[in-house]
C-alpha cells in the first residue's frame, strides 16, 4: 500500500518556511530543501525569473523489495494522458529545491513527474555529509541501486494511464541511476537523459546479447571540465556494444560538475560550478530529446 500526503508550493514564503533551519533536522516538521539559505535563494531567484508557477505536489510513500525502509517520492500531475518523467536525484538526496524547480519546468511542458527517492530521506538528511555518505555506500551495491531505481518507476506508473510513455532523467548520482536502468533492461523507458551523471562501464549489462539495448534512446549532457567522470567513453562504448539505438553525448566546454544547478555557483569545492550558458543549452537539448521520443 502507498500512503499519500498532499502538499503544495503556493508561494515563495511557503517554500521559505519549508526550508528554514537547513541541515538541522531537529523537528519532523522541518524539511531541508537546500544546503543553506543562500543556496535556496539562488534557486528561488532562478525559478522566479523563469516565470514558471509552483504546482501542487503529492508526497508518495513507497518501498523497494530490497529494504523495509520507506522511500519518499513526490508526484506532480501534468496534462492527463501525456507522458510521465521520473527524476533521479544527486548525492544531496531527493529533498532538493532544484529538483522541484526541474519538475515544475517539465510539468509546464505538460508532463506528469515523479521525483524518486534513492535514500529513504524524508526530511533532507541528504544535505548532511554523514547521512549521504552512508547512503551512497549502500548504493554501490548495484542490485540495490537498480531495484530502488525501478521501484520509483513501478510506483509512478500506478498514477498514470497504462498506455502513457515514460522517461527518466537524472543528475549526478541520478544520472548513474538512469544508466543502470538501461543496463538492467528497463525497456519501458522511451527516453533517458543524464545531466553530469557518474557514468562508467564497471557494471554489467543484464543481457549480453549484442542487440539487448536496441531500445535505448539516451542523451548524455556532460561538462568537459568535470573531474568525476573519467570513464565516460567506456560507458558509451559499452552501450554501443550492446546495440543502443541512441547514446548521444554533448560535452559543454568550460563546464564543471553540477553545471545545471544555480546553487553550484556557491559551491566552494573544486570541480563544481554553475554555467548558465551550458545549463540553458542542456535544458533545451533535454526538452528536444524528450519530445522526440515521447510523442
Secondary structure, DSSP 8 states (H G I E B T S, - for coil): --EEEEEE--SHHHHHHHT-STT---STT----SSSHHHHHHHHHHHHHHT----EEEEEEE--TT-SS-EEEEEE--STTS-EEEEE--TT-S--HHHHHHHHHHHHTT-EEEE--SS--SS-GGGSHHHHHHHHHHTTSHHHHHHHHHHHHHHHHTTS-TT--EEEEEETHHHHHHHHHHHTT-TTEEEEEEES----SSS--SS-STTTTTT-EEEEEEETT-TT-TTHHHHHHHHHHTT-SEEEEEEETT--BTTT-GGGGG--STTB---HHHHHHHHHHHHHHHHHHH-
